[in-house]
Every structure is written in C-alpha cells, then in structure tokens.
Amino acid sequence: PAEILPYQSVDIVARVQGFVERVIVDRGSIVHQGELLIELKAPEMKAQLAEHEAKALAIESQRAEAEAKQAAMEATLNRLKEAAKTPGAIAANEIVQYEKGVEAQKALIRSIQTQAAAARASASALNEMLEYLDISAPFDGIITERKVHPGALAGPTAGMLLRLEQTNRLRVVVAVPESEISGIVRGAH
C-alpha cells in the first residue's frame, strides 16, 4: 500500500494585514507561477506611505535651508577673515564664533541627511509591503481549497486563504516495515 501526494503543497497566507478586495481563483482553478490569486486592500498603509514620503520631502527642504545657511555663514566668515587682515578691524573672537557656527551647521546638515535617509527607508519599506497586497502563485498547480471571500480580513495571523498543490507531478509515499529497510537499494527500480 502507498499514499499518493502532490509533489508540492502550500497554504497561501497573507503577509500583510488587509481586507480581501477580490479572489480571482476558486477551488479547481489551474494556476501558473506568478499568476495573481487574491487582491487585498489596506488604505491605511497607503496613507502611511504618503505620510512618510511627505516627511522625507520636508526633511529634504530642511536640508536645503541648512545648506543655504551654511553657505551664507561661510561667505561671512571669508569676508571677516579678509577684513581681519587689517589690524584692529575685526576681533579674533568673532572669527572663532563664525568658524564654530559653520562646524555646527555642517553637523546639523549631517543629522538632517540621516533623518532623510531614515524617512526614505521607511517609505521604501512601506512601498514593499504594499506589493504584498497582491498575492500570487509561488508555483504552477491547482487550487484545492479556498477559505476566503471578498470583505474578509486577511493577515499573517488570520490563517490560510487558499491551498495550492502541484499535481502534474506526484510523490508516492510507501510505508516500509523496519525489518525490510536493509533490503532497499538506493536507485533500484
């Protein structure tokens, strides 16, 4: 006696939480790798993406403003240094203050650049998560079970949505008694 099983079998689950917008397949549907099976909808994720993108733009604006301020401070510092060549025209302390101000402005710009990179990374991560709203077949096969309908809440913890099995190639599982295992030769027909 033997058991015949699909070559591959997988429970399809949602990687992100969202509402089922559309189920394109049903039990018995033959699907191909990469084919769209289910569309999810998560409007709050799109709102979060827009928020992160707006934050990144605002931070970029701050960076441009800080760079303009740095350029103005450097220009003033250069004029002060030029004027300082005339003895007694400019106090040395004033030049030191502007030099420190330019250094502080450079540090601020580096900080803003780090914030902008973090905001862009957050937006990029959310953008990738939005791609998970379209659930596709990982391999060619047939849908053998469907447990979801439009309007349902789906997510990583919500359980299986569909079961996909590859049946054009099968596995045969034979129970062999322990006493007979020594007689089995690898590769024998």
Summary of the structure (lengths in Angstrom):
residues: 189
radius of gyration: 32.0
end to end distance: 16.9
largest distance: 105.9
contacts: 490
relative contact order: 0.27
helix: 46%
strand: 26%
